């Protein structure tokens, strides 16, 4: 089973279809008129399809058990075919494509079972996924070639070369995976004035995305929030609320991070923890969806 612990909950929607084809008009008439000997085909098949959606993880080994929050099963009769459409919604870490297709399959199989006594030519055709929405795959079409990124490591020990930087390099690697080049990578000590001066210089240098790592905790030398907060012109509390919530679900001390976020001019500034695990969690929680802010900031709709 695939590890989905790094994923975040979001609304996931899938629509799947299946077609049941019969060999004579009399079969269609009996279905529509609810005269099939085994019972109401539409309602029996709908009930079976609902069970199929809910029980997907019981029969498909790699499917995760997940909360099904909405299922709709509808029918359309066209000539000698019955088109089954199954729509499934969840708010979870992974999608419901297989659940929708499994529901369509079970619905179709139930129809087949109920119709075969009166029509030996009945068959199931074209079980397929029609549409899926939700998750980070929706954001893959977003392109931001104009983004110029900078990463600043705030650490006395790294600045003094008594320790190696891991968090800044982790951010750079993650940005590269998103197709974003880091034009500036620098290290400063945990000194308020140095952090502020670096932020002012970079935000005046057409940097679109500026990420600080380190100095967001509660030790006496952690001053990154104090340095950055007075410079932020438009604070975005929801960014760090999202990151802390994501982290808190995975380790008990994420709530102690004091990171801030917002725009300085046209530069989005983020302040991340100083640990490699911390920045990776923040990147998992925020990217790529946070990049939509650049369209919003330019007055574009998405």
Secondary structure, DSSP 8 states (H G I E B T S, - for coil): ----TT---EEEEEEEEEEEE-SSHHHHHHHHTT--TT--HHHHHHHHHHHHHHTHHHHSTT-------EEEEEEEEETTEEEEEEEEEEEESS--HHHHHHHHHHHHHHHHHHHTTT-TT-EEEEEEEEEEE-SGGGGTT---TT--EEEEEE-HHHHTTSS---HHHHHHHHHHHTT--EEEEEEE-S-HHHHHHHHHHHHTTT-SEEEEES--SSSTT--HHHHHHTT-SEE-HHHHHHHHHHHHTT-TTGGG----EEEETTEEEEEE-SSHHHHHHHHHHHTTGGGHHHHHHTT---
